């Protein structure tokens, strides 16, 4: 399924994790996501996995908005791994 982001912004307590992101990803290809800590990689994946909604803009997977959409959510997997061994909880 193709993925489209149009003018997507995600804010957390006054800080922009993503700001005005527009892109499209074609189905059937493999993409990599690289960037520094705090660049918004996990936030972007959280949007695609329907863990959160954008503050503004539109996210579509297969032409449909994925948030609380069972048809789309059942086809998207995102495993978020947190290491709690150092005693710091995020």
Backbone atoms as SQL, in Angstrom:
CREATE TABLE atoms (id INTEGER PRIMARY KEY, chain TEXT, resi INTEGER, resn TEXT, atom TEXT, x REAL, y REAL, z REAL);
INSERT INTO atoms VALUES
  (1, 'A', 1, 'UNK', 'N', 0.838, -1.182, 0.000),
  (2, 'A', 1, 'UNK', 'CA', 0.000, 0.000, 0.000),
  (3, 'A', 1, 'UNK', 'C', 0.884, 1.247, 0.000),
  (4, 'A', 2, 'UNK', 'N', 0.520, 2.202, -0.782),
  (5, 'A', 2, 'UNK', 'CA', 1.239, 3.470, -0.807),
  (6, 'A', 2, 'UNK', 'C', 0.978, 4.249, 0.478),
  (7, 'A', 3, 'UNK', 'N', 1.961, 5.054, 0.867),
  (8, 'A', 3, 'UNK', 'CA', 1.851, 5.905, 2.051),
  (9, 'A', 3, 'UNK', 'C', 1.993, 7.349, 1.606),
  (10, 'A', 4, 'UNK', 'N', 1.125, 8.207, 2.116),
  (11, 'A', 4, 'UNK', 'CA', 1.178, 9.633, 1.806),
  (12, 'A', 4, 'UNK', 'C', 1.111, 10.445, 3.087),
  (13, 'A', 5, 'UNK', 'N', 1.991, 11.415, 3.213),
  (14, 'A', 5, 'UNK', 'CA', 1.929, 12.393, 4.296),
  (15, 'A', 5, 'UNK', 'C', 1.822, 13.760, 3.646),
  (16, 'A', 6, 'UNK', 'N', 0.840, 14.535, 4.064),
  (17, 'A', 6, 'UNK', 'CA', 0.628, 15.867, 3.501),
  (18, 'A', 6, 'UNK', 'C', 0.601, 16.896, 4.617),
  (19, 'A', 7, 'UNK', 'N', 1.641, 17.728, 4.655),
  (20, 'A', 7, 'UNK', 'CA', 1.754, 18.820, 5.623),
  (21, 'A', 7, 'UNK', 'C', 1.554, 18.342, 7.064),
  (22, 'A', 8, 'UNK', 'N', 2.209, 17.232, 7.423),
  (23, 'A', 8, 'UNK', 'CA', 2.040, 16.622, 8.742),
  (24, 'A', 8, 'UNK', 'C', 2.937, 17.296, 9.777),
  (25, 'A', 9, 'UNK', 'N', 2.320, 17.688, 10.873),
  (26, 'A', 9, 'UNK', 'CA', 3.018, 18.259, 12.018),
  (27, 'A', 9, 'UNK', 'C', 2.581, 17.502, 13.264),
  (28, 'A', 10, 'UNK', 'N', 3.542, 17.216, 14.151),
  (29, 'A', 10, 'UNK', 'CA', 3.246, 16.607, 15.443),
  (30, 'A', 10, 'UNK', 'C', 3.953, 17.431, 16.508),
  (31, 'A', 11, 'UNK', 'N', 3.180, 17.953, 17.448),
  (32, 'A', 11, 'UNK', 'CA', 3.721, 18.749, 18.546),
  (33, 'A', 11, 'UNK', 'C', 3.564, 18.008, 19.864),
  (34, 'A', 12, 'UNK', 'N', 4.573, 18.122, 20.721),
  (35, 'A', 12, 'UNK', 'CA', 4.531, 17.602, 22.081),
  (36, 'A', 12, 'UNK', 'C', 4.837, 18.748, 23.025),
  (37, 'A', 13, 'UNK', 'N', 3.857, 19.176, 23.794),
  (38, 'A', 13, 'UNK', 'CA', 4.051, 20.217, 24.799),
  (39, 'A', 13, 'UNK', 'C', 4.820, 21.411, 24.241),
  (40, 'A', 14, 'UNK', 'N', 4.414, 21.889, 23.084),
  (41, 'A', 14, 'UNK', 'CA', 5.021, 23.072, 22.495),
  (42, 'A', 14, 'UNK', 'C', 6.261, 22.827, 21.654),
  (43, 'A', 15, 'UNK', 'N', 6.708, 21.596, 21.546),
  (44, 'A', 15, 'UNK', 'CA', 7.879, 21.254, 20.734),
  (45, 'A', 15, 'UNK', 'C', 7.430, 20.453, 19.524),
  (46, 'A', 16, 'UNK', 'N', 7.921, 20.819, 18.353),
  (47, 'A', 16, 'UNK', 'CA', 7.571, 20.092, 17.131),
  (48, 'A', 16, 'UNK', 'C', 8.485, 18.891, 16.954),
  (49, 'A', 17, 'UNK', 'N', 7.892, 17.692, 16.927),
  (50, 'A', 17, 'UNK', 'CA', 8.654, 16.473, 16.628),
  (51, 'A', 17, 'UNK', 'C', 8.749, 16.304, 15.119),
  (52, 'A', 18, 'UNK', 'N', 7.686, 16.665, 14.415),
  (53, 'A', 18, 'UNK', 'CA', 7.649, 16.721, 12.954),
  (54, 'A', 18, 'UNK', 'C', 6.996, 18.038, 12.583),
  (55, 'A', 19, 'UNK', 'N', 7.498, 18.674, 11.542),
  (56, 'A', 19, 'UNK', 'CA', 6.927, 19.957, 11.151),
  (57, 'A', 19, 'UNK', 'C', 6.740, 20.037, 9.646),
  (58, 'A', 20, 'UNK', 'N', 5.472, 20.076, 9.222),
  (59, 'A', 20, 'UNK', 'CA', 5.089, 20.286, 7.832),
  (60, 'A', 20, 'UNK', 'C', 5.751, 19.282, 6.876),
  (61, 'A', 21, 'UNK', 'N', 5.654, 17.989, 7.212),
  (62, 'A', 21, 'UNK', 'CA', 6.269, 16.930, 6.418),
  (63, 'A', 21, 'UNK', 'C', 5.305, 16.495, 5.311),
  (64, 'A', 22, 'UNK', 'N', 5.810, 16.492, 4.088),
  (65, 'A', 22, 'UNK', 'CA', 5.048, 16.014, 2.939),
  (66, 'A', 22, 'UNK', 'C', 5.930, 15.044, 2.166),
  (67, 'A', 23, 'UNK', 'N', 5.433, 13.824, 1.982),
  (68, 'A', 23, 'UNK', 'CA', 6.177, 12.846, 1.191),
  (69, 'A', 23, 'UNK', 'C', 5.236, 11.717, 0.789),
  (70, 'A', 24, 'UNK', 'N', 5.686, 10.903, -0.144),
  (71, 'A', 24, 'UNK', 'CA', 4.924, 9.717, -0.519),
  (72, 'A', 24, 'UNK', 'C', 5.901, 8.569, -0.695),
  (73, 'A', 25, 'UNK', 'N', 5.461, 7.396, -0.252),
  (74, 'A', 25, 'UNK', 'CA', 6.271, 6.189, -0.347),
  (75, 'A', 25, 'UNK', 'C', 5.477, 5.160, -1.136),
  (76, 'A', 26, 'UNK', 'N', 6.073, 4.649, -2.189),
  (77, 'A', 26, 'UNK', 'CA', 5.393, 3.679, -3.045),
  (78, 'A', 26, 'UNK', 'C', 5.425, 2.289, -2.429),
  (79, 'A', 27, 'UNK', 'N', 4.361, 1.545, -2.626),
  (80, 'A', 27, 'UNK', 'CA', 4.289, 0.160, -2.171),
  (81, 'A', 27, 'UNK', 'C', 5.299, -0.691, -2.930),
  (82, 'A', 28, 'UNK', 'N', 5.757, -1.759, -2.302),
  (83, 'A', 28, 'UNK', 'CA', 6.651, -2.691, -2.973),
  (84, 'A', 28, 'UNK', 'C', 8.111, -2.304, -2.940),
  (85, 'A', 29, 'UNK', 'N', 8.462, -1.269, -2.196),
  (86, 'A', 29, 'UNK', 'CA', 9.849, -0.837, -2.078),
  (87, 'A', 29, 'UNK', 'C', 10.253, -0.888, -0.607),
  (88, 'A', 30, 'UNK', 'N', 11.550, -0.933, -0.376),
  (89, 'A', 30, 'UNK', 'CA', 12.079, -0.923, 0.982),
  (90, 'A', 30, 'UNK', 'C', 12.700, 0.446, 1.228),
  (91, 'A', 31, 'UNK', 'N', 12.335, 1.056, 2.349),
  (92, 'A', 31, 'UNK', 'CA', 12.839, 2.374, 2.701),
  (93, 'A', 31, 'UNK', 'C', 13.578, 2.302, 4.027),
  (94, 'A', 32, 'UNK', 'N', 14.573, 3.136, 4.187),
  (95, 'A', 32, 'UNK', 'CA', 15.303, 3.248, 5.447),
  (96, 'A', 32, 'UNK', 'C', 15.031, 4.614, 6.058),
  (97, 'A', 33, 'UNK', 'N', 15.058, 4.659, 7.370),
  (98, 'A', 33, 'UNK', 'CA', 14.813, 5.900, 8.095),
  (99, 'A', 33, 'UNK', 'C', 16.025, 6.148, 8.974),
  (100, 'A', 34, 'UNK', 'N', 16.799, 7.175, 8.635),
  (101, 'A', 34, 'UNK', 'CA', 17.991, 7.480, 9.422),
  (102, 'A', 34, 'UNK', 'C', 17.933, 8.929, 9.871),
  (103, 'A', 35, 'UNK', 'N', 18.536, 9.186, 10.988),
  (104, 'A', 35, 'UNK', 'CA', 18.582, 10.542, 11.513),
  (105, 'A', 35, 'UNK', 'C', 19.061, 10.534, 12.958),
  (106, 'A', 36, 'UNK', 'N', 19.396, 11.691, 13.438),
  (107, 'A', 36, 'UNK', 'CA', 19.888, 11.840, 14.805),
  (108, 'A', 36, 'UNK', 'C', 18.783, 11.575, 15.813),
  (109, 'A', 37, 'UNK', 'N', 19.181, 11.354, 17.054),
  (110, 'A', 37, 'UNK', 'CA', 18.203, 11.227, 18.131),
  (111, 'A', 37, 'UNK', 'C', 17.358, 12.486, 18.177),
  (112, 'A', 38, 'UNK', 'N', 16.061, 12.313, 18.316),
  (113, 'A', 38, 'UNK', 'CA', 15.163, 13.461, 18.387),
  (114, 'A', 38, 'UNK', 'C', 14.758, 14.027, 17.045),
  (115, 'A', 39, 'UNK', 'N', 15.125, 13.350, 15.945),
  (116, 'A', 39, 'UNK', 'CA', 14.817, 13.860, 14.613),
  (117, 'A', 39, 'UNK', 'C', 13.369, 13.610, 14.194),
  (118, 'A', 40, 'UNK', 'N', 12.662, 12.706, 14.907),
  (119, 'A', 40, 'UNK', 'CA', 11.271, 12.441, 14.584),
  (120, 'A', 40, 'UNK', 'C', 11.004, 11.088, 13.952),
  (121, 'A', 41, 'UNK', 'N', 12.008, 10.214, 13.934),
  (122, 'A', 41, 'UNK', 'CA', 11.842, 8.895, 13.306),
  (123, 'A', 41, 'UNK', 'C', 10.752, 8.077, 13.991),
  (124, 'A', 42, 'UNK', 'N', 10.835, 7.960, 15.300),
  (125, 'A', 42, 'UNK', 'CA', 9.847, 7.179, 16.048),
  (126, 'A', 42, 'UNK', 'C', 8.472, 7.822, 15.961),
  (127, 'A', 43, 'UNK', 'N', 8.416, 9.127, 15.969),
  (128, 'A', 43, 'UNK', 'CA', 7.137, 9.830, 15.836),
  (129, 'A', 43, 'UNK', 'C', 6.492, 9.515, 14.497),
  (130, 'A', 44, 'UNK', 'N', 7.272, 9.532, 13.433),
  (131, 'A', 44, 'UNK', 'CA', 6.753, 9.195, 12.109),
  (132, 'A', 44, 'UNK', 'C', 6.217, 7.767, 12.074),
  (133, 'A', 45, 'UNK', 'N', 6.979, 6.835, 12.607),
  (134, 'A', 45, 'UNK', 'CA', 6.531, 5.444, 12.621),
  (135, 'A', 45, 'UNK', 'C', 5.297, 5.262, 13.496),
  (136, 'A', 46, 'UNK', 'N', 5.201, 6.026, 14.578),
  (137, 'A', 46, 'UNK', 'CA', 4.017, 5.970, 15.449),
  (138, 'A', 46, 'UNK', 'C', 2.766, 6.448, 14.715),
  (139, 'A', 47, 'UNK', 'N', 2.922, 7.425, 13.853),
  (140, 'A', 47, 'UNK', 'CA', 1.790, 7.878, 13.034),
  (141, 'A', 47, 'UNK', 'C', 1.337, 6.776, 12.082),
  (142, 'A', 48, 'UNK', 'N', 2.299, 6.131, 11.436),
  (143, 'A', 48, 'UNK', 'CA', 1.972, 5.085, 10.472),
  (144, 'A', 48, 'UNK', 'C', 1.358, 3.862, 11.144),
  (145, 'A', 49, 'UNK', 'N', 1.761, 3.593, 12.386),
  (146, 'A', 49, 'UNK', 'CA', 1.237, 2.447, 13.125),
  (147, 'A', 49, 'UNK', 'C', -0.054, 2.772, 13.864),
  (148, 'A', 50, 'UNK', 'N', -0.560, 3.981, 13.693),
  (149, 'A', 50, 'UNK', 'CA', -1.812, 4.423, 14.322),
  (150, 'A', 50, 'UNK', 'C', -1.715, 4.544, 15.839),
  (151, 'A', 51, 'UNK', 'N', -0.499, 4.745, 16.361),
  (152, 'A', 51, 'UNK', 'CA', -0.343, 4.971, 17.802),
  (153, 'A', 51, 'UNK', 'C', -0.747, 6.395, 18.172),
  (154, 'A', 52, 'UNK', 'N', -0.689, 7.294, 17.205),
  (155, 'A', 52, 'UNK', 'CA', -1.043, 8.689, 17.474),
  (156, 'A', 52, 'UNK', 'C', -1.571, 9.342, 16.207),
  (157, 'A', 53, 'UNK', 'N', -2.231, 10.473, 16.391),
  (158, 'A', 53, 'UNK', 'CA', -2.724, 11.269, 15.266),
  (159, 'A', 53, 'UNK', 'C', -1.812, 12.477, 15.095),
  (160, 'A', 54, 'UNK', 'N', -1.701, 12.994, 13.892),
  (161, 'A', 54, 'UNK', 'CA', -0.913, 14.218, 13.717),
  (162, 'A', 54, 'UNK', 'C', -1.628, 15.406, 14.355),
  (163, 'A', 55, 'UNK', 'N', -0.844, 16.382, 14.795),
  (164, 'A', 55, 'UNK', 'CA', -1.417, 17.627, 15.299),
  (165, 'A', 55, 'UNK', 'C', -2.132, 18.343, 14.162),
  (166, 'A', 56, 'UNK', 'N', -1.516, 18.298, 12.987),
  (167, 'A', 56, 'UNK', 'CA', -2.156, 18.829, 11.782),
  (168, 'A', 56, 'UNK', 'C', -1.636, 18.062, 10.580),
  (169, 'A', 57, 'UNK', 'N', -2.326, 18.178, 9.479),
  (170, 'A', 57, 'UNK', 'CA', -1.960, 17.467, 8.265),
  (171, 'A', 57, 'UNK', 'C', -2.686, 16.137, 8.161),
  (172, 'A', 58, 'UNK', 'N', -2.366, 15.401, 7.105),
  (173, 'A', 58, 'UNK', 'CA', -3.067, 14.146, 6.812),
  (174, 'A', 58, 'UNK', 'C', -2.065, 13.033, 6.525),
  (175, 'A', 59, 'UNK', 'N', -2.294, 11.881, 7.151),
  (176, 'A', 59, 'UNK', 'CA', -1.532, 10.662, 6.884),
  (177, 'A', 59, 'UNK', 'C', -2.495, 9.681, 6.233),
  (178, 'A', 60, 'UNK', 'N', -2.070, 9.080, 5.122),
  (179, 'A', 60, 'UNK', 'CA', -2.893, 8.075, 4.458),
  (180, 'A', 60, 'UNK', 'C', -2.044, 6.866, 4.104),
  (181, 'A', 61, 'UNK', 'N', -2.621, 5.705, 4.300),
  (182, 'A', 61, 'UNK', 'CA', -2.005, 4.446, 3.890),
  (183, 'A', 61, 'UNK', 'C', -3.035, 3.756, 3.003),
  (184, 'A', 62, 'UNK', 'N', -2.635, 3.461, 1.792),
  (185, 'A', 62, 'UNK', 'CA', -3.578, 2.851, 0.848),
  (186, 'A', 62, 'UNK', 'C', -4.766, 3.752, 0.570),
  (187, 'A', 63, 'UNK', 'N', -4.562, 5.063, 0.639),
  (188, 'A', 63, 'UNK', 'CA', -5.626, 6.028, 0.364),
  (189, 'A', 63, 'UNK', 'C', -6.566, 6.286, 1.525),
  (190, 'A', 64, 'UNK', 'N', -6.309, 5.648, 2.678),
  (191, 'A', 64, 'UNK', 'CA', -7.190, 5.807, 3.834),
  (192, 'A', 64, 'UNK', 'C', -6.406, 6.308, 5.046),
  (193, 'A', 65, 'UNK', 'N', -7.079, 7.034, 5.904),
  (194, 'A', 65, 'UNK', 'CA', -6.475, 7.490, 7.151),
  (195, 'A', 65, 'UNK', 'C', -6.344, 6.274, 8.074),
  (196, 'A', 66, 'UNK', 'N', -5.132, 5.989, 8.588),
  (197, 'A', 66, 'UNK', 'CA', -4.935, 4.762, 9.349),
  (198, 'A', 66, 'UNK', 'C', -5.421, 4.807, 10.801),
  (199, 'A', 67, 'UNK', 'N', -5.520, 5.985, 11.405),
  (200, 'A', 67, 'UNK', 'CA', -5.840, 6.064, 12.827),
  (201, 'A', 67, 'UNK', 'C', -7.218, 5.471, 13.115),
  (202, 'A', 68, 'UNK', 'N', -7.248, 4.486, 13.995),
  (203, 'A', 68, 'UNK', 'CA', -8.460, 3.767, 14.384),
  (204, 'A', 68, 'UNK', 'C', -9.203, 3.162, 13.182),
  (205, 'A', 69, 'UNK', 'N', -8.435, 2.763, 12.178),
  (206, 'A', 69, 'UNK', 'CA', -8.975, 2.118, 10.982),
  (207, 'A', 69, 'UNK', 'C', -8.510, 0.665, 10.996),
  (208, 'A', 70, 'UNK', 'N', -9.376, -0.231, 11.431),
  (209, 'A', 70, 'UNK', 'CA', -9.035, -1.634, 11.585),
  (210, 'A', 70, 'UNK', 'C', -8.486, -2.286, 10.335),
  (211, 'A', 71, 'UNK', 'N', -9.003, -1.893, 9.193),
  (212, 'A', 71, 'UNK', 'CA', -8.544, -2.467, 7.925),
  (213, 'A', 71, 'UNK', 'C', -7.057, -2.160, 7.692),
  (214, 'A', 72, 'UNK', 'N', -6.662, -0.947, 7.985),
  (215, 'A', 72, 'UNK', 'CA', -5.271, -0.530, 7.786),
  (216, 'A', 72, 'UNK', 'C', -4.398, -0.997, 8.950),
  (217, 'A', 73, 'UNK', 'N', -4.880, -0.800, 10.172),
  (218, 'A', 73, 'UNK', 'CA', -4.077, -1.138, 11.357),
  (219, 'A', 73, 'UNK', 'C', -3.685, -2.611, 11.382),
  (220, 'A', 74, 'UNK', 'N', -4.528, -3.474, 10.876),
  (221, 'A', 74, 'UNK', 'CA', -4.225, -4.906, 10.897),
  (222, 'A', 74, 'UNK', 'C', -3.084, -5.271, 9.943),
  (223, 'A', 75, 'UNK', 'N', -2.707, -4.359, 9.057),
  (224, 'A', 75, 'UNK', 'CA', -1.649, -4.633, 8.086),
  (225, 'A', 75, 'UNK', 'C', -0.352, -3.888, 8.384),
  (226, 'A', 76, 'UNK', 'N', -0.312, -3.144, 9.487),
  (227, 'A', 76, 'UNK', 'CA', 0.871, -2.360, 9.842),
  (228, 'A', 76, 'UNK', 'C', 1.400, -2.854, 11.181),
  (229, 'A', 77, 'UNK', 'N', 2.693, -3.128, 11.241),
  (230, 'A', 77, 'UNK', 'CA', 3.333, -3.555, 12.482),
  (231, 'A', 77, 'UNK', 'C', 4.461, -2.603, 12.838),
  (232, 'A', 78, 'UNK', 'N', 4.543, -2.249, 14.104),
  (233, 'A', 78, 'UNK', 'CA', 5.620, -1.395, 14.604),
  (234, 'A', 78, 'UNK', 'C', 5.973, -1.904, 15.986),
  (235, 'A', 79, 'UNK', 'N', 7.188, -2.399, 16.142),
  (236, 'A', 79, 'UNK', 'CA', 7.639, -2.907, 17.432),
  (237, 'A', 79, 'UNK', 'C', 8.581, -1.870, 18.017),
  (238, 'A', 80, 'UNK', 'N', 8.155, -1.295, 19.114),
  (239, 'A', 80, 'UNK', 'CA', 8.929, -0.250, 19.781),
  (240, 'A', 80, 'UNK', 'C', 9.617, -0.880, 20.980),
  (241, 'A', 81, 'UNK', 'N', 10.926, -0.913, 20.964),
  (242, 'A', 81, 'UNK', 'CA', 11.703, -1.571, 22.005),
  (243, 'A', 81, 'UNK', 'C', 12.353, -0.527, 22.893),
  (244, 'A', 82, 'UNK', 'N', 12.113, -0.644, 24.188),
  (245, 'A', 82, 'UNK', 'CA', 12.712, 0.268, 25.164),
  (246, 'A', 82, 'UNK', 'C', 13.561, -0.552, 26.115),
  (247, 'A', 83, 'UNK', 'N', 14.778, -0.096, 26.352),
  (248, 'A', 83, 'UNK', 'CA', 15.680, -0.772, 27.280),
  (249, 'A', 83, 'UNK', 'C', 15.562, -0.095, 28.650),
  (250, 'A', 84, 'UNK', 'N', 14.963, -0.802, 29.601),
  (251, 'A', 84, 'UNK', 'CA', 14.758, -0.254, 30.942),
  (252, 'A', 84, 'UNK', 'C', 15.874, -0.669, 31.900),
  (253, 'A', 85, 'UNK', 'N', 16.908, -1.303, 31.409),
  (254, 'A', 85, 'UNK', 'CA', 17.944, -1.839, 32.292),
  (255, 'A', 85, 'UNK', 'C', 18.740, -0.762, 33.028),
  (256, 'A', 86, 'UNK', 'N', 18.795, 0.461, 32.478),
  (257, 'A', 86, 'UNK', 'CA', 19.571, 1.506, 33.150),
  (258, 'A', 86, 'UNK', 'C', 18.771, 2.255, 34.213),
  (259, 'A', 87, 'UNK', 'N', 17.508, 1.867, 34.405),
  (260, 'A', 87, 'UNK', 'CA', 16.686, 2.482, 35.448),
  (261, 'A', 87, 'UNK', 'C', 16.058, 3.810, 35.055),
  (262, 'A', 88, 'UNK', 'N', 16.299, 4.273, 33.855),
  (263, 'A', 88, 'UNK', 'CA', 15.713, 5.522, 33.377),
  (264, 'A', 88, 'UNK', 'C', 14.458, 5.180, 32.579),
  (265, 'A', 89, 'UNK', 'N', 13.352, 5.792, 32.967),
  (266, 'A', 89, 'UNK', 'CA', 12.087, 5.520, 32.291),
  (267, 'A', 89, 'UNK', 'C', 11.659, 6.751, 31.525),
  (268, 'A', 90, 'UNK', 'N', 11.317, 6.548, 30.267),
  (269, 'A', 90, 'UNK', 'CA', 10.924, 7.664, 29.413),
  (270, 'A', 90, 'UNK', 'C', 9.432, 7.800, 29.414);
